[in-house]
Amino acid sequence: MRSLSVVIVGFGLMGPATPSGAAEEPPKTEQRVKDRGSGQALNLYIENDTRGLGGPGSDQAYTNGFRVSYVFAESEIPFWAESTMNLSAALKHEFENSIPNFSFAIGQQLYTPNDTQNTELILDDRPYASWLYASFSAQFRTENRIDSIEANIGTIGNTALGEQSQNSIHDILKIPTAKGWRNELNSEPTLQFTYQRRLKFFQLSDEASKRKYFDVTPHYGAALGNVAINAHAGALFRAGLNLPDDFGPARASGDGDSFVPVSQNFSRPWSLYAFAGGRATGVLRNIFLDGNTFQASHRVTRRAIVLETEFGAGALWKQFGVTWRFVTRSPEFQERDEVASFASLSLTYFF
């Protein structure tokens, strides 16, 4: 026997979600106490267009990214989060009426034009750019939704160590180094805020075992800062064996995709699934295309809408998780009518 489980959640930025129009009850006190102490995890994300990771082997556009994050257990409130929760009534309400997690991460993203052997400025292609950042995020989870808020501080330009990162790896792998990094964007401090909500919208499960084998997770969010100003919406479709009771896998380069993994249920210590999804993003600013904020620099003509597709697979076993995906983006600027693709690998260890 199979059962169909459908959850429809109301849309509203940081407002209480409502299934089928009814108010969603906050977690019961005894459940919150039971859940406290779980959710602690260490995540490593690697993104690259190399064939060694399953990418297209192009070494262009968004060519490399990494992110390492530590997720605090639900009982832990880091010092930087204590005062933040009292900044607004909305944050305080979410903290008191959901299961919160906080996380800290460091990451880097690298962008290059197509021809990395040309030492001169390539006027009709994107600039060389790198971004090094630290992020502080909060996630608020209920049964049917998760909200993620993230603040990033960092730097663009040679202070982000893009040339050193890319070319040192190329030297180790005995492949040609990128020759045009002297044309990268100028150094600039960055401040960036992102938000995303993910919803448990639709799921199928086996009636006897209660194990989920299919779900649909829509999401929407926005970004604001001198790195990017945009808004996005999309959905993820997932099918497999013993799907985890979470909101789908995250990745390093997805605006707002900083949400934490739901702690593994060790009574069901494994999961195997495939997934596919899409996203549309309306872009008002992208520093990697528009150039520096406060001084003149190389830039190209940004497109207002960018579409993105992805497919991949994930697995959980006891305290370990792994996810691989292949991401393709529509052309991001007018001078080059080319799609760009990369592969993404994430590794998770649950404490």
NORFEN-V539430 format. One record per helix or strand of 2 or more residues. SS is the DSSP state (hx for helix, st for strand). FROM is the first residue (numbers start at 1). TO is the last residue. If there is no record, write none. Layout:
# NORFEN-V539430
SS;FROM;TO + SS;FROM;TO
This chain:
# NORFEN-V539430
st;2;6 + hx;29;35 + st;41;48 + hx;51;53 + st;61;71 + hx;79;82 + hx;84;86 + hx;89;96 + st;99;112 + st;129;141 + st;145;156 + hx;158;160 + hx;162;173 + hx;181;183 + st;188;199 + st;202;206 + st;212;225 + st;228;241 + st;270;286 + hx;287;290 + st;305;317 + st;320;329 + st;340;350
